[in-house]
Amino acid sequence: MRERERDWAGWSGIMVFAEFHHPATPDTPDGEFDPVTYELIGKARELADKTGQEVTCVVLGSGVTEPAKELLYYPVDRVLVYDRPELRHYVAGVYAAFFHDAIVAEKPSVVLMGATPVGRSLAPRIAVRFRTGLTADCTVLDIRPNGDLVQTRPAFGGNIMATILTKDARPQMATVRYKVMPRAERAERPGAGRLFRREITEPAALASLARHLKAVAVRSEERVPKAESISEAKVIVAVGRGVKSEKDLEMFEVLAERLGGMLGGSRPLVEKGWIPPSKQVGQSGRTVRPDLYIALGISGAIQHVAGITGGTVIAINSDRTAPIFEFANYGIVGDIYEIVPELLKVL
Ligand SMILES: Cc1cc2nc3c(=O)[nH]c(=O)nc-3n(C[C@H](O)[C@H](O)[C@H](O)COP(=O)(O)OP(=O)(O)OC[C@H]3O[C@@H](n4cnc5c(N)ncnc54)[C@H](O)[C@@H]3O)c2cc1C
């Protein structure tokens, strides 16, 4: 054990995997960072400042050197870029080899990744290579003065919050879902951070380029337009099992529309097929941080409220003992079928 601790002495810094979405076709310009990147940077900066460490972002992709300069407007110390044509499409083995190279070179104490499809695929591959722990879907992250990352996430079906430490390995790895942490502020000018291009030399990583799966063509799926994503909505009217029939949803849709928001809901309504899975709020659905969340006929199970990470919450429920009232900022005890029509009259 003592020997391992000595090994960690060289492990320092908070590394953020800055996931870049390439444009659909090579001739369309731009591309963008996954929005969770900016939230991870905010948290990384906070953890780094507490312990006197540096924040390094790692960017993998093709033609990403220019777009990566955007990250310098955020509170980062370094941006490490691997810019190669082979990194245009996400291929797990190749990305893992390159990210592995970054970690070997930098020896970060902490690695933060978004709980996106790419992050969820890449993070365990990296954790295995370093024989380290990985805590998925953290809801709270903190750091001790000795650099131990304190990772909190729901466990046992969300009924308890578990605090996890990666005590005997480095790097300490965590994934975080979008909208769980506040976003870092973009400065008007680039800060003191510096961008470095890194060429990979490790034979295993170079070999991975030839050996693994090759993406020959990528067809982009009909993507849900940004405004349609419930995670981005400023106002959410969420419905639960208090709704008696599918056709009644129309009334709640109208309420959402009048408030300039979107309709969301609890898992039972998704299971009934009344609302799509993309609109489910909660532990196994989306995490949201709207300005206003109106919960209608929702009991407030821990797995549901785990998905609401900010904003003002108003609950309407006929049962005054419903747990949602413990969570909400404002509560109305009453029947949604009486109160919502009244609200619509006013609106
Ligand atoms: C591993 C796991 C993951 C899960 N993930 C999620 C998740 O992501 N999201 C999620 O939502 N759930 C999730 N669940 C399910 C969760 O535990 C609850 O079962 C679910 O959230 C309950 O949904 P509900 O509040 O709509 O229904 P209920 O708990 O049945 O509550 C209905 C509420 O409506 C009220 N009501 C009834 N009629 C009226 C009326 N006319 N006017 C006003 N109020 C009325 C009732 O008083 C009651 O409080 C998960 C469960 C597990 C085990």
The ligand as an SDF file (V2000), in Angstrom:
LIG
                    3D

 53 58  0  0  0  0  0  0  0  0999 V2000
  -34.0870    2.3270  -10.5810 C   0  0  0  0  0  0  0  0  0  0  0  0
  -35.2990    3.2020  -10.7110 C   0  0  0  0  0  0  0  0  0  0  0  0
  -35.2360    4.3080  -11.5480 C   0  0  0  0  0  0  0  0  0  0  0  0
  -36.3410    5.1330  -11.6670 C   0  0  0  0  0  0  0  0  0  0  0  0
  -36.2280    6.2440  -12.4760 N   0  0  0  0  0  0  0  0  0  0  0  0
  -37.2610    7.1110  -12.5290 C   0  0  0  0  0  0  0  0  0  0  0  0
  -37.1500    8.3050  -13.2960 C   0  0  0  0  0  0  0  0  0  0  0  0
  -36.1550    8.5700  -13.9660 O   0  0  0  0  0  0  0  0  0  0  0  0
  -38.2160    9.1560  -13.2950 N   0  0  0  0  0  0  0  0  0  0  0  0
  -39.3620    8.9060  -12.5840 C   0  0  0  0  0  0  0  0  0  0  0  0
  -40.2730    9.7380  -12.6290 O   0  0  0  0  0  0  0  0  0  0  0  0
  -39.4840    7.7660  -11.8740 N   0  0  0  0  0  0  0  0  0  0  0  0
  -38.4790    6.8700  -11.8400 C   0  0  0  0  0  0  0  0  0  0  0  0
  -38.6370    5.7210  -11.1220 N   0  0  0  0  0  0  0  0  0  0  0  0
  -39.9760    5.4240  -10.5530 C   0  0  0  0  0  0  0  0  0  0  0  0
  -40.2360    6.1250   -9.2500 C   0  0  0  0  0  0  0  0  0  0  0  0
  -39.7640    5.3290   -8.1800 O   0  0  0  0  0  0  0  0  0  0  0  0
  -41.7460    6.3760   -9.0260 C   0  0  0  0  0  0  0  0  0  0  0  0
  -42.4170    5.1560   -9.1160 O   0  0  0  0  0  0  0  0  0  0  0  0
  -42.3640    7.3400  -10.0410 C   0  0  0  0  0  0  0  0  0  0  0  0
  -41.6060    8.5230  -10.1100 O   0  0  0  0  0  0  0  0  0  0  0  0
  -43.7830    7.6690   -9.6110 C   0  0  0  0  0  0  0  0  0  0  0  0
  -44.3910    8.4490  -10.5900 O   0  0  0  0  0  0  0  0  0  0  0  0
  -45.6080    9.3920  -10.2130 P   0  0  0  0  0  0  0  0  0  0  0  0
  -45.1960   10.3570   -9.1680 O   0  0  0  0  0  0  0  0  0  0  0  0
  -46.1190    9.9390  -11.4980 O   0  0  0  0  0  0  0  0  0  0  0  0
  -46.6960    8.3580   -9.7010 O   0  0  0  0  0  0  0  0  0  0  0  0
  -47.2240    8.0860   -8.2350 P   0  0  0  0  0  0  0  0  0  0  0  0
  -46.1350    7.8200   -7.2900 O   0  0  0  0  0  0  0  0  0  0  0  0
  -48.2980    7.0700   -8.3640 O   0  0  0  0  0  0  0  0  0  0  0  0
  -47.8690    9.4720   -7.7950 O   0  0  0  0  0  0  0  0  0  0  0  0
  -49.0320   10.0120   -8.3600 C   0  0  0  0  0  0  0  0  0  0  0  0
  -49.3740   11.2320   -7.5240 C   0  0  0  0  0  0  0  0  0  0  0  0
  -50.4700   11.9130   -8.1070 O   0  0  0  0  0  0  0  0  0  0  0  0
  -51.3080   12.3980   -7.0780 C   0  0  0  0  0  0  0  0  0  0  0  0
  -52.6270   12.5730   -7.6810 N   0  0  0  0  0  0  0  0  0  0  0  0
  -53.4860   11.6210   -8.1160 C   0  0  0  0  0  0  0  0  0  0  0  0
  -54.5750   12.1810   -8.6650 N   0  0  0  0  0  0  0  0  0  0  0  0
  -54.4010   13.5290   -8.5510 C   0  0  0  0  0  0  0  0  0  0  0  0
  -55.1830   14.6570   -8.9380 C   0  0  0  0  0  0  0  0  0  0  0  0
  -56.3390   14.4980   -9.5840 N   0  0  0  0  0  0  0  0  0  0  0  0
  -54.7190   15.8760   -8.6540 N   0  0  0  0  0  0  0  0  0  0  0  0
  -53.5440   16.0460   -8.0080 C   0  0  0  0  0  0  0  0  0  0  0  0
  -52.7510   15.0210   -7.6370 N   0  0  0  0  0  0  0  0  0  0  0  0
  -53.1780   13.7760   -7.9200 C   0  0  0  0  0  0  0  0  0  0  0  0
  -51.2440   11.3450   -6.0080 C   0  0  0  0  0  0  0  0  0  0  0  0
  -51.5670   11.9110   -4.7290 O   0  0  0  0  0  0  0  0  0  0  0  0
  -49.7910   10.9010   -6.0900 C   0  0  0  0  0  0  0  0  0  0  0  0
  -48.9860   11.6350   -5.1850 O   0  0  0  0  0  0  0  0  0  0  0  0
  -37.5400    4.8640  -10.9730 C   0  0  0  0  0  0  0  0  0  0  0  0
  -37.5980    3.7500  -10.1480 C   0  0  0  0  0  0  0  0  0  0  0  0
  -36.5030    2.9310  -10.0020 C   0  0  0  0  0  0  0  0  0  0  0  0
  -36.5910    1.7530   -9.0900 C   0  0  0  0  0  0  0  0  0  0  0  0
  1  2  1  0
  2  3  1  0
  2 52  2  0
  3  4  2  0
  4  5  1  0
  4 50  1  0
  5  6  2  0
  6  7  1  0
  6 13  1  0
  7  8  2  0
  7  9  1  0
  9 10  1  0
 10 11  2  0
 10 12  1  0
 12 13  2  0
 13 14  1  0
 14 15  1  0
 14 50  1  0
 15 16  1  0
 16 17  1  0
 16 18  1  0
 18 19  1  0
 18 20  1  0
 20 21  1  0
 20 22  1  0
 22 23  1  0
 23 24  1  0
 24 25  2  0
 24 26  1  0
 24 27  1  0
 27 28  1  0
 28 29  2  0
 28 30  1  0
 28 31  1  0
 31 32  1  0
 32 33  1  0
 33 34  1  0
 33 48  1  0
 34 35  1  0
 35 36  1  0
 35 46  1  0
 36 37  1  0
 36 45  1  0
 37 38  2  0
 38 39  1  0
 39 40  1  0
 39 45  2  0
 40 41  1  0
 40 42  2  0
 42 43  1  0
 43 44  2  0
 44 45  1  0
 46 47  1  0
 46 48  1  0
 48 49  1  0
 50 51  2  0
 51 52  1  0
 52 53  1  0
M  END
$$$$
